[in-house]
Amino acid sequence: MLHTQPGIPGLFLANFLLGDKSLNHVHFNISLLVYARDKTISGRGKVFIPSASERDIISNLYGEFHYQRAADKCYIVLDLFGHQPSIGMPPTCKTTHNTKLNLLLDDNWQIGEASLSYIDPTSQNWQTIEQLPVRQVDHSNIADLSQLAIQVKNAHRH
C-alpha cells in the first residue's frame, strides 16, 4: 500500500522487501519517499547478509525513477545509490557508496525485480545479486512519511 502525504501532491511512501526474508538469504528492506512531480526518491535501507549478520549494511538511498514501455506493458524503473549514514555533510563521491540498486516494478508499484550491488562488510568487495524478487510491504520500521522525511533530511544535497 502506498501512503500519500496530505497537502503535498505527488509525495508518497513506499516500503519494499527485496529477496526472500530468511536467515539464509541476502535481503534488503527499503523505505522510500517518492516525489512524483520531479521523479526523485530519498529513503533508507538495510541489507541483511547471512555471512555477516552482525554487520548489516545501512544505507541512505537517493535516486530517481522513470517509466519504460515494453510491448503492451508499462514499467517503473528506479535507479538508486546508497551510502553509509554520516553526521554532517553526506558523502558525494562514488567511492563512498555502499549500495547500488536498480528496480523494475509493475505500473502500480506492487511487485517487480531488482539488481542489488553492495560492498560486503567482510571482504570489502562489491557483490551483485541479479533478479531479486521485489514486493511492496505494509510493515516497516518506518511507518509514516514524517518519520522517513526526518531521517533523510539533508541526506543528499547535490
C-alpha positions in Angstrom: 0.0 0.0 0.0 1.3 3.4 -1.0 0.9 6.0 1.7 0.3 9.5 0.4 1.1 12.8 2.2 -1.9 15.1 2.6 -1.3 18.6 1.4 1.7 17.7 -0.8 0.5 16.4 -4.1 2.6 13.6 -5.6 4.5 12.7 -2.4 4.2 9.2 -1.1 5.9 6.5 0.9 6.7 3.0 -0.4 8.2 0.2 1.6 9.7 -2.8 -0.2 11.3 -6.2 0.6 13.9 -7.3 -2.0 14.7 -11.0 -1.9 13.5 -13.8 0.5 13.4 -12.7 4.1 15.2 -15.5 5.8 18.3 -16.1 7.8 19.8 -18.0 4.8 19.4 -15.4 2.1 20.5 -11.8 1.4 17.5 -9.5 1.5 17.1 -5.7 1.5 14.3 -3.8 3.3 13.8 -0.3 1.9 11.5 2.6 2.7 11.3 5.3 0.0 9.9 8.7 0.0 8.9 9.3 -3.7 8.2 12.7 -5.1 6.4 12.1 -8.4 6.5 15.8 -9.5 10.3 15.7 -10.2 10.6 11.9 -10.1 13.1 11.9 -7.3 13.5 9.4 -4.5 15.0 9.5 -1.0 15.0 6.8 1.6 16.7 4.3 3.9 17.5 0.7 3.6 19.1 -2.2 5.4 20.8 -5.1 3.7 20.9 -8.4 5.7 23.8 -10.6 4.7 23.7 -14.1 6.3 27.5 -14.5 6.4 27.9 -11.2 8.2 24.6 -10.8 10.0 26.1 -8.7 12.8 27.2 -6.2 10.2 24.1 -5.4 8.2 24.6 -2.6 5.7 22.6 0.5 6.4 22.2 3.0 3.5 20.7 6.4 2.9 19.3 6.0 -0.5 18.7 8.5 -3.3 17.9 8.5 -6.9 15.2 8.8 -9.5 12.6 6.9 -11.4 11.2 6.9 -14.9 8.7 5.0 -16.9 9.6 2.3 -19.5 7.3 0.8 -22.0 7.8 -2.7 -23.3 5.3 -4.3 -25.7 1.9 -3.5 -24.2 3.1 -3.0 -20.6 4.4 0.0 -18.7 7.1 -0.5 -16.0 8.5 1.8 -13.4 12.3 1.9 -13.3 14.1 3.0 -10.1 17.8 3.8 -10.1 19.2 4.3 -6.6 22.6 4.8 -4.9 23.1 4.3 -1.2 25.8 5.5 1.2 26.5 4.8 4.9 24.7 7.4 7.0 27.1 10.0 8.4 26.9 13.1 10.6 27.5 16.4 8.8 27.7 16.7 5.1 26.9 13.5 3.3 29.5 11.8 1.1 29.0 12.6 -2.6 31.7 10.7 -4.5 31.3 7.2 -5.9 33.9 5.6 -3.6 31.7 6.3 -0.6 28.6 4.4 -2.0 27.9 1.1 -0.3 24.8 0.0 -2.3 23.5 0.4 -5.9 20.0 -0.7 -6.7 18.0 -1.0 -9.9 14.3 -1.9 -9.6 11.9 -2.8 -12.4 8.4 -2.5 -10.9 4.9 -3.1 -12.3 2.9 0.1 -13.1 1.2 0.1 -9.7 4.4 -0.1 -7.6 3.5 -3.5 -6.1 5.9 -6.2 -7.4 8.9 -6.5 -9.6 12.5 -7.5 -9.8 15.8 -5.9 -8.7 19.5 -5.9 -9.2 21.4 -5.2 -6.0 25.1 -4.4 -5.6 26.6 -3.9 -2.2 30.0 -3.7 -0.5 30.4 -6.9 1.5 31.3 -5.8 5.1 33.7 -8.8 5.5 35.7 -8.8 2.2 35.1 -5.1 1.3 34.4 -6.2 -2.3 31.4 -5.4 -4.4 28.9 -8.2 -4.6 26.0 -8.3 -7.1 22.7 -10.2 -7.0 20.5 -10.2 -10.1 16.8 -10.9 -10.4 15.9 -10.4 -6.7 12.1 -10.6 -6.3 10.6 -7.3 -5.1 7.3 -6.8 -3.3 5.7 -3.9 -1.6 5.1 -4.5 2.1 2.8 -2.8 4.5 5.0 -3.2 7.5 8.3 -1.4 8.0 10.4 0.2 10.7 9.4 3.4 9.1 5.6 3.7 9.3 4.9 7.2 8.0 6.2 9.9 5.8 7.1 12.3 8.6 9.4 9.8 10.2 11.2 9.0 6.9 11.4 12.7 6.0 13.2 13.4 9.2 15.6 10.5 8.6 16.6 11.5 5.1 16.6 15.3 5.6 19.8 16.7 4.1 20.9 13.2 3.2 21.6 14.0 -0.4 22.2 17.6 -1.5 23.6 17.8 -5.0 
